[in-house]
Amino acid sequence: KQWYQRRVAITAGSKDKFATFTLEQVSQYMKNEKLRSKHQKALLALRQQAVKEKTDAKLQWIDIKKRRIQKKGYDERMPPLIQQEKDILATLASEQEEIRRLAA
């Protein structure tokens, strides 16, 4: 009978240790997951900023080209620049949609 009681006590202690270990592991996993999520949000914010800055730079360059063309009177060269502008804005929209999808 004493042997059985000691075995039950050891088994119960082992279960408590295992439960504690499991809870610690789950807690650590949750902390890691929150940190990963925080890093992911920071990276997406940086990506959003980079996309916006790149688009602004491209649009400014096209605007400079358009002004030069207007000054020289070469209006027939405007349609390709207008198309480039539309393409850049479409790319911006798709990049922003991708970032929103990744953030969700």
C-alpha positions in Angstrom: 0.0 0.0 0.0 2.8 2.4 0.8 4.5 1.6 -2.5 1.3 2.4 -4.3 0.8 5.7 -2.5 4.3 6.8 -3.2 3.9 5.9 -6.9 0.7 7.9 -7.1 2.4 10.9 -5.4 5.4 10.7 -7.8 3.0 10.4 -10.8 0.9 13.3 -9.6 4.1 15.4 -9.1 5.2 14.5 -12.6 1.9 15.6 -14.1 2.2 18.9 -12.2 5.7 19.4 -13.6 4.6 18.5 -17.1 1.6 20.8 -16.9 3.9 23.6 -15.6 6.4 22.9 -18.4 3.6 22.9 -21.0 2.2 26.2 -19.7 5.6 27.8 -19.8 6.1 26.5 -23.4 2.7 27.9 -24.5 3.5 31.2 -22.7 6.8 31.5 -24.5 5.2 30.6 -27.8 2.6 33.4 -27.3 5.3 35.9 -26.5 7.3 34.9 -29.6 4.1 35.2 -31.7 3.3 38.7 -30.4 6.9 39.8 -31.1 6.8 38.3 -34.6 3.5 40.1 -35.2 4.9 43.4 -34.0 8.0 43.0 -36.3 5.7 42.1 -39.2 3.6 45.2 -38.7 6.8 47.3 -38.5 8.1 45.8 -41.8 4.9 46.4 -43.5 4.8 50.0 -42.4 8.3 50.5 -43.8 7.4 48.8 -47.0 4.3 51.1 -47.3 6.5 54.1 -46.8 9.1 52.9 -49.3 6.5 52.2 -52.0 4.9 55.7 -51.4 8.3 57.4 -51.6 9.3 55.5 -54.7 6.0 56.3 -56.4 6.3 60.0 -55.5 9.8 60.1 -57.0 8.7 58.5 -60.2 5.7 60.8 -60.5 7.9 63.9 -59.9 10.3 62.8 -62.6 7.4 62.3 -65.1 6.1 65.7 -64.1 9.5 67.2 -64.9 9.6 65.5 -68.3 6.1 66.7 -69.0 7.0 70.3 -68.3 10.1 70.1 -70.5 8.0 68.7 -73.3 5.4 71.4 -72.9 8.1 74.1 -73.0 9.5 72.7 -76.2 6.1 72.3 -77.8 6.4 68.5 -78.4 2.9 67.6 -77.3 2.9 64.4 -79.3 5.3 63.0 -76.8 2.8 63.4 -73.9 0.7 60.3 -74.3 3.5 57.8 -73.4 4.2 59.9 -70.3 0.5 59.9 -69.3 0.5 56.2 -69.8 3.6 55.8 -67.6 1.9 57.9 -65.0 -1.2 55.6 -65.1 1.0 52.5 -64.9 2.8 53.9 -61.9 -0.4 54.6 -60.1 -1.8 51.2 -60.9 1.4 49.6 -59.5 1.0 51.7 -56.3 -2.5 50.5 -55.9 -1.6 46.9 -56.3 1.4 47.2 -53.9 -0.9 48.8 -51.3 -3.5 46.1 -51.8 -0.7 43.5 -51.3 0.4 45.2 -48.1 -3.2 45.4 -46.8 -3.6 41.6 -47.6 -0.4 40.8 -45.7 -1.4 43.0 -42.7 -4.8 41.2 -42.3 
